[in-house]
Amino acid sequence: MLRRSFVLGCAAAAALAGLVQTAGLSPALAADRFITVASTTSTEDSGLFGSILPKFSAKTGIEVRVVAKGTGQAIDLAKRGDADVLFVHHKPSEDKFVAEGFATMRKPVMYNDFVVVGPASDPAGVKGSKDVAASLSKIAEAKAPFVSRGDDSGTNKAELALWKIAKLDPAKADGGWYRSIGQGMGPTLNTAAAMNGYTLTDRGTWLNFKNRGPLTVLVEGDKRLFNQYGVMLVNPAKFPHVKAADGQAFVDWLVSAEGQKAIADYKINGEQLFFPNANEPGA
């Protein structure tokens, strides 16, 4: 009887192993080994994570479960200890996260840029400008529709900073031309397309966005449109349940030569979306 149970147990184990191999899963993934990464929507909406995360998982056996939010919401989630790693794109907020003890170190990973998109008809006359502040002033003067994410994301923070540089407060403007919708980048682009309006978007999401309608890139190339990304392990001293070893493995992989190459290799129609710069001082 004992021998029969042993044989049946071995057969069941072999069958399970066969299922794991058939599904293409490593034993570690089959055992539900995973980390949670709180990240900005652009890393998800651009398709970057869909390209690079399988490479990390294949190498390490660690599944990465992404919670894609605006940067502000992603930081709040990490501050509650609901993520193992934070990967966002607003350096002042990231530095504050570290200073407050929620992480012990921030590492730069990559950059791209923001662009102002709007209708090809361009009622504000900003096409071809490399001065984003002047372009925003023209949009305000024309009272042309402008759609803001309004969600405390990294893109929203960058947009508000640019309005400040232009010495304008669109939230107080009359005429209803400025719409703050409290949504992610995809819905914001959809709203701008429906309204024949302008908006600020990260280039990665734009390149992967399919429902462009009348929208096209109108303003780009201003150094103030630079968009840096950083990654941090959530501090396990503050949150003991953080999966420190596996989370650190992901951080280390992102900034390694292999991870940086995976980021650089992600392209849409031959165009590179993100540019690795983990070794750039001060990035």
N, C-alpha and C positions, 0 to 999 in steps of 0.2 A: 504493500500500500504506500509506504514511504517512498519507495523507488518510483512508483507510478506518479506520485505527486511531484517528485523532483523532475521527472521527464516532462510532465505537462508544464511545469514552471519554466523549464529551459525552452520549451517550444514557444511559450507565450513571449518570453523575452526575445527570442529570435525573431518572432513575427513583428514585435514592436520595433526592433532594430531595422527590420526590412521596411516597415512603414516610414520610419525616420529617413532612411536612405532614399526611398521612393519620393518623398516629399522634398528632398534636397536640403534637409535641415541637418545641422551639426548636432551631436548629442547634447552640447551645451545649450543650444537654442531649444532643443526638444525639452530640456529640463527647465525651461522658462527663465533663463538667465537674461536679464534685461536691465537697462538704465532708462530713466526718464529725463529728457532734455527739454527745458523750456526755451523756446526760440521765437524769433521774429517770424512773421508770416512770409517775408521775402525769401527766406531760405527754403521754405516749403513751396510757395507759389511759383518760384522761378524754376522748380524742378531739380534744384541742386541736391537736396537730400535724397530724392529718388535715385540720383546717380551715384552719390558717394557712400551712402549708408550701407548698401549691400556689400561694398568692398571692405568696409570696416568689420561688418558682422562675419563675413567669410574668413577674415584673418584671425579674429579673436573669439568667435562664438558668442559674442554679446549682441543681443538685439537692442536697437535704439528706438524707443517710443517717444515720438515728438509731440509736444503740446505747442502748437503754433498760435501765438498771440501777438498783438502789438507789443513793442519792447517794454512799455510801462507795465502792461498786464503780465508779461513774462517775468519781469523783475519781481513784481508783487507775489507771483506764484512761488518763485524761488525763495523769497523772503519768508514765506510760510513753511519752507522746508518740503514743498511738494514736488521738488525736482532734484535731480542729482547734479545736473550741469545746466549752466545758463549760457546761451549763445545768442547775442543780440548786437545792435548797431547804434549805440549812442554812448560815446566814450565818457562824457561827464557823468551820466547815470551809472555806467559800469565802474568808474573810479569811486563813486560814492558808495556803491554796493560793497566794494572791497574795504573802503575806509570804515564802514559801519560794522565790519566783521562778518559779513555774510559769505565772503570768500577771502582767501589769503593771498590770491594772486590773479591778475588778469593777463591773458596772453592775446596778442593780436593774431588774427588768422588770415584775413583777406580784405580786399576793398573792391568797390566799383563806384558808380556815381548815380546821382539823381538827375532826372531830366524833367523839364516842363513839357507836358503834352497838351494838345488842344486841337480844335477843329482846323482842318486844312484851309478853311476860309479865313481864319485868323483875324477876327474882328478887332483885336487889340493891336495888331501890327507888330508882333514880337518875333516873328520867324527869323532865325539866323542870328539872333542876339546872343552874345556871350556874357552879358551882364544881367544876372538873374534878378537883382534888386530893381534895376530899371525896368525890366520886363514886368515884374509884379506891379510896379507903379502904373505902367501903361494899362494893364488889365483892370486895375482899380479905377483909373480915369475913364476907361471905356464902359465901366460897369458890366463887363463881360462875365458870364457865369464862371465861377471858380468853385470847385468841389474839394473840400478838405476832409481828410479821414476823420479828424476830430476824435481820435481814439487813444491819445497819449502814446502812440507808437513812435519808433525812431524816426520814421518818415514824417509823422505829424510834428514831432519836436523840431526837426530840421526845417519844415515849412514855416512854422511859427517864428523860428529864429531868422529866417530870410525876410519875412514881413517886417520884423523888428529892424533889420538892417535897412530896409526900404523906408523906415520911419512911418509905418502904417499899422493900424490896428483894424483889420478887416472885420473882426467880430462886431465892431461898433459902426460899421459902414451902413449907410442907408441904401435903399433900392433893392435889397434882397438878392443881390448878385452873388454873395458869398454864402455857400452852403456847407455847414459842418455836419456830417452825417453819422459820425460815431461808428464807422464800419472799417473793414479791412481794405487792402489795396484792390482786390478784385472787384468788390461791389462799388468802390469809389470810382474806378475806371469805367465800370458799366454806367454809373450815374452821370459821369462826365460825358460819355458818349451819347447818352439819351438826351442830355441838355445842350449838346453842342458847346460844352464848357471846357475849361482848362483845369489841370490838376498837376500836382507834383508826384512823381512815382520813382521808385528805384528802377534802374535800367534792367536788372535781372527779371523782375516780375513783368515788366513791359515786354521784353523779348519773348516771354513765354505766354503772353496774354493773347487769346485768340479773337475775342469779340471787340475789335478796335473801332469798328464803325467809321466815323469821320475823323477819328483822332490820329495825330501824327506827332513826332517829336519836333518841337519848335525851338526850345532853348536848351543848350547843352554847352559843355566846355568851360564853364566858370569854375574856378578852383574851389569856390564856396559850395559847390555841389558834390564834393568828395564825400564818400560814404564808407566808413571803416567799420569792420566787424571784430568783436572780441569774444573770447570764451573763458569761462570760469568754472571751477569745481565748487559747488556749494559746500560751505565749511562744515565738515563732519563734527568738529568740536562744538558747533552750535546745534547741529541736528545729527545725533548719533546714528539715525537710521539711514543716512545718506550712504549710497554704495560707493564708497570712496575709491577703492581699488579699480573697479570697473569704470567709474566716472573719470578717474584720472587717466585710465588707458585710452579713453575716447579723446580727452583733451590732448594727450601726448601724440596720438595718431594724427589729429587735425594739423598740428604744427610740425609734424615730421616730414621728411622729404617725400614719403609715400602719400601722406594725406594732402600735402600741398600740390603734388602732381595730380591727384584725383580731382582737386578743385579746379586746377588750371585746365584739365582735360575736358571739363564739362562745357559744351558749346551747343548753340542752337543755330542751325543753318551756317555753320562755320564760324560763328561769332562767339568769342569767349565772354562769359557772363561775369566771372569773378576772377580777381587777380591776387594770388597768394602773396602775403608779405609778413609771414611770421617772424622773420629774422630782421625786420626793419626796426631799428632803434626808435623808440618813441611813438610807434604806430598805434 
